[in-house]
């Protein structure tokens, strides 16, 4: 079984393990259950396919299931939109492996200008693997100064999971870190030949005590919107409502904006933080006498 087949098998097993017969509306049949959740034959019955076919599907041996089968599995396994997307990615015919790594991602000048325009709130642009491609000054103040890091370390997942400062600064760190792992898992379903993603997963597996547990539960998540909370050493408590937008013209870049309520304590704190961190003008030189 190849890597994509193993990923598909593990994903389907973990999804059916979390659905109980009661949730699926199945009557108790009196058989002892050796594993939690649904059996393969129960998933097959709910999805309207044969047990043999579902078994081959879970083993990565069934090719190109129809959209109707994918939809039936989505309903049977109670998949959310991110999970349905992940299942579709895993069932797609794998693209041929690239002989050369993908070209480095670049942020176009207009997006850099947008980040400067959004100078009153933190904003940044993420690329593949949650790489931080660009950020404005408040994003570097609230999170960390990604631009001061070596290029391979400018990565949001790496920051959350490996930077000791992140645990102290990021409110509800465990939730945020676990969600970031789920975002990486979703991307891994699309990018099976991404060597840099594989290297990142390997590094996080070795260096983060929590990463392997979250990675192996096969949770997936698409970044959209939500709440974030930070404890800044200068500005104190900061509460944000973040929004994420796919960049027009580049499906592999995402603009993330941390919004604040006008007049809120966070808005006032951000103004103070912006003033505190503003570059100081160079002192005027005295004319020689």
Buried (B, 14 or more C-beta within 10 A) or exposed (E): EEEBBEBBBBBBBBBBEEBEBEEBEBEEEEEEEEEEBBBBEBBBBBBEBEBEBBBBBBBBEBEEBEEEBBEBBBEBBBBEEBBBBBBBBBBEEEEEEEEEEEEEBEBBEEBBEBBEEBEBBBBBBBBBBBBBBBBBBBBBBBBBEBEEBEEEBBBBBBBBBBBEEBEEBBBEBEEBBBBBBBBBBBBBBBBBBBEBBBEBBEBBEEEBEBBBEBBEBBBBBBBEEEEBBBEBEEBEEBBBBBBBBEBEEBEBBBBBBBBBEEEEBBBEBBEEBBEEEEEEEEEEEEEEE
